[in-house]
Amino acid sequence: MFPFGKIAFSMLMIIPTIVLNPMFWVVVVLVSAQYSRINHIRERMLGSAAASPMRLTAVAALYGFAGGIIGSFIFIFIGVTINGAGLAYIWPLALLLMFIEPRFLCFSYAGGLVALSNLIFGFPDVSIPELMSLIAVLHMVESILIWVSGHEGAVPVFVKDIKGRLLGGFSLQKFWPIPIIAMMVMMPDMARFRDLFRNAIHMPEWWPLIKPGITPPPGKELIYLMFAIPAALGYGDIALARMPLDRSKATAKHLMLFSVALLMLAVASAKYSFLRFLAALFSPIGHEAVINIGRRMEFQGDPLFVKPEKGLKILDVVPGSAADRVGLRTGDIILSVNGEETNSKSDLMRILQSEPPHLYIEGISPEPGGRARTFTKTMLGNIEVLGIISVPEPGEPFYIDLNHVTPLKRFLRWLRGDV
């Protein structure tokens, strides 16, 4: 029987040591810097931040610790070691690929290329089952974190899509510092390290699922040492045809399916070597399929946040604002204010600048199934700012152009002297 209890106890004893690792704090600072950047964008759009970067980082760290424990259990259960995973080859290649396309920083692409190079040229010397398992488990943890918290802190944005349309949407960006309990296989002399073997956790005969491929010489024994290493996971998405919660759930589901399929291929390839080519190809191709499926659903679906034929549609509501207090929400359409038709931001601004003693808002709120319910909201007192972000209108000065230029294209343009 697998010693879950003893493994869990050992992990709990090891994880606190990660706090003493300087690299852990480097990861925390980098994650905090990302949340500070996201807050700056949110303040630009809404005028207020969701929370301080420190609080956002602390919450992300709690999620990350939970995800790290889950991932570490899977690593240990399978028997993945860093000896054969080839991290020293993956990181430089991933950074190089990022120069071509930012999303290629993901290990799925670099790991697939490293595995194919090993299969075709015999270099570098890596264990493909362990490498593919590493990639699969990291994405499995990422999918869990996206499912639980990927929608939180969504930032409203205006984007110009590949068709040139100006759309409203939400940018989903999350970062999590995670502790990973990694294993390293060693071959110490049994006579010199008797105490070490006496305190070791004895594993079942079927373990590990992925054998290290090392035969110890006489007088030595294979042992696996556990130690904590800091890592980070990130998630970036955009929601145009679905609400942020629905978008993140769909991404998490597709990513989990990819992870499980890759993990099954990785474990099976340890026994059936012909599957290693399939695993190496599936790593980048499967990941790219996950991204393309999500993009197709967003860009080919009907956008949620476009200017309606009549009324002013709400993209987001500023927390604590007058609109928030009376219950206006994302997707609501304001049809009139104080009996005057409100079809644009300028219409609303004109009414607010007249300093009425109250606001009487009539509108509709979309519901599932294509239905809509009418609503009325009353605000007493002089309301100078309603506190909403409406969907983009023609002539918006700030938007994100999704027809982005990759770093490589920018570099080539610089070499040619193009502006």
TAVENTA-V794511 format. One record per residue. N is the residue number from 1. RES is the residue in one letter. PSI is psi in whole degrees, 0 to 359 (999 if undefined). Layout:
BEGIN
N;RES;PSI  N;RES;PSI
END
This chain:
BEGIN
1;M;140  2;F;130  3;P;70  4;F;317  5;G;313  6;K;321  7;I;316  8;A;318  9;F;316  10;S;320  11;M;317  12;L;332  13;M;331  14;I;321  15;I;318  16;P;335  17;T;342  18;I;335  19;V;334  20;L;354  21;N;120  22;P;329  23;M;332  24;F;318  25;W;331  26;V;316  27;V;316  28;V;317  29;V;318  30;L;318  31;V;317  32;S;322  33;A;323  34;Q;318  35;Y;329  36;S;319  37;R;317  38;I;319  39;N;322  40;H;318  41;I;318  42;R;318  43;E;325  44;R;324  45;M;314  46;L;343  47;G;0  48;S;152  49;A;153  50;A;319  51;A;172  52;S;150  53;P;326  54;M;316  55;R;317  56;L;321  57;T;320  58;A;316  59;V;317  60;A;323  61;A;322  62;L;313  63;Y;317  64;G;321  65;F;317  66;A;315  67;G;322  68;G;321  69;I;317  70;I;312  71;G;321  72;S;320  73;F;317  74;I;318  75;F;312  76;I;320  77;F;319  78;I;325  79;G;31  80;V;131  81;T;155  82;I;347  83;N;317  84;G;355  85;A;339  86;G;35  87;L;328  88;A;337  89;Y;328  90;I;315  91;W;307  92;P;320  93;L;321  94;A;320  95;L;323  96;L;318  97;L;328  98;M;330  99;F;330  100;I;315  101;E;121  102;P;323  103;R;346  104;F;359  105;L;337  106;C;140  107;F;341  108;S;321  109;Y;309  110;A;319  111;G;320  112;G;319  113;L;319  114;V;317  115;A;317  116;L;322  117;S;320  118;N;318  119;L;324  120;I;315  121;F;350  122;G;7  123;F;142  124;P;168  125;D;94  126;V;158  127;S;109  128;I;318  129;P;319  130;E;319  131;L;313  132;M;326  133;S;319  134;L;312  135;I;317  136;A;315  137;V;320  138;L;319  139;H;330  140;M;315  141;V;317  142;E;318  143;S;323  144;I;315  145;L;322  146;I;317  147;W;319  148;V;318  149;S;10  150;G;334  151;H;346  152;E;141  153;G;25  154;A;135  155;V;126  156;P;138  157;V;157  158;F;132  159;V;150  160;K;116  161;D;183  162;I;344  163;K;0  164;G;7  165;R;143  166;L;116  167;L;154  168;G;152  169;G;192  170;F;134  171;S;125  172;L;115  173;Q;124  174;K;148  175;F;139  176;W;123  177;P;132  178;I;141  179;P;132  180;I;127  181;I;106  182;A;163  183;M;147  184;M;133  185;V;135  186;M;164  187;M;73  188;P;161  189;D;124  190;M;324  191;A;326  192;R;341  193;F;46  194;R;320  195;D;324  196;L;317  197;F;329  198;R;326  199;N;4  200;A;156  201;I;124  202;H;125  203;M;157  204;P;161  205;E;330  206;W;346  207;W;146  208;P;159  209;L;326  210;I;107  211;K;145  212;P;346  213;G;22  214;I;130  215;T;113  216;P;143  217;P;168  218;P;138  219;G;356  220;K;160  221;E;146  222;L;130  223;I;153  224;Y;123  225;L;134  226;M;139  227;F;156  228;A;137  229;I;141  230;P;145  231;A;178  232;A;147  233;L;148  234;G;155  235;Y;130  236;G;131  237;D;170  238;I;136  239;A;115  240;L;321  241;A;355  242;R;160  243;M;155  244;P;319  245;L;314  246;D;321  247;R;313  248;S;323  249;K;318  250;A;317  251;T;316  252;A;319  253;K;313  254;H;321  255;L;323  256;M;318  257;L;317  258;F;315  259;S;314  260;V;316  261;A;316  262;L;321  263;L;319  264;M;318  265;L;319  266;A;312  267;V;317  268;A;327  269;S;343  270;A;332  271;K;322  272;Y;98  273;S;335  274;F;341  275;L;350  276;R;324  277;F;318  278;L;318  279;A;318  280;A;323  281;L;322  282;F;330  283;S;303  284;P;321  285;I;317  286;G;320  287;H;320  288;E;325  289;A;320  290;V;315  291;I;315  292;N;325  293;I;315  294;G;317  295;R;319  296;R;319  297;M;327  298;E;314  299;F;337  300;Q;347  301;G;168  302;D;122  303;P;139  304;L;325  305;F;72  306;V;159  307;K;123  308;P;165  309;E;328  310;K;132  311;G;177  312;L;112  313;K;137  314;I;125  315;L;314  316;D;163  317;V;134  318;V;125  319;P;134  320;G;0  321;S;175  322;A;319  323;A;320  324;D;320  325;R;328  326;V;0  327;G;16  328;L;140  329;R;165  330;T;132  331;G;342  332;D;147  333;I;118  334;I;120  335;L;322  336;S;153  337;V;122  338;N;38  339;G;355  340;E;134  341;E;137  342;T;99  343;N;0  344;S;169  345;K;325  346;S;325  347;D;314  348;L;318  349;M;319  350;R;319  351;I;317  352;L;324  353;Q;343  354;S;357  355;E;59  356;P;153  357;P;345  358;H;165  359;L;130  360;Y;108  361;I;131  362;E;141  363;G;187  364;I;150  365;S;116  366;P;145  367;E;163  368;P;148  369;G;11  370;G;3  371;R;168  372;A;144  373;R;146  374;T;154  375;F;159  376;T;141  377;K;137  378;T;130  379;M;124  380;L;150  381;G;170  382;N;112  383;I;109  384;E;323  385;V;125  386;L;322  387;G;41  388;I;155  389;I;116  390;S;165  391;V;155  392;P;148  393;E;162  394;P;137  395;G;10  396;E;132  397;P;335  398;F;124  399;Y;164  400;I;127  401;D;114  402;L;350  403;N;65  404;H;157  405;V;127  406;T;159  407;P;323  408;L;317  409;K;320  410;R;319  411;F;317  412;L;322  413;R;321  414;W;320  415;L;324  416;R;350  417;G;14  418;D;144  419;V;999
END
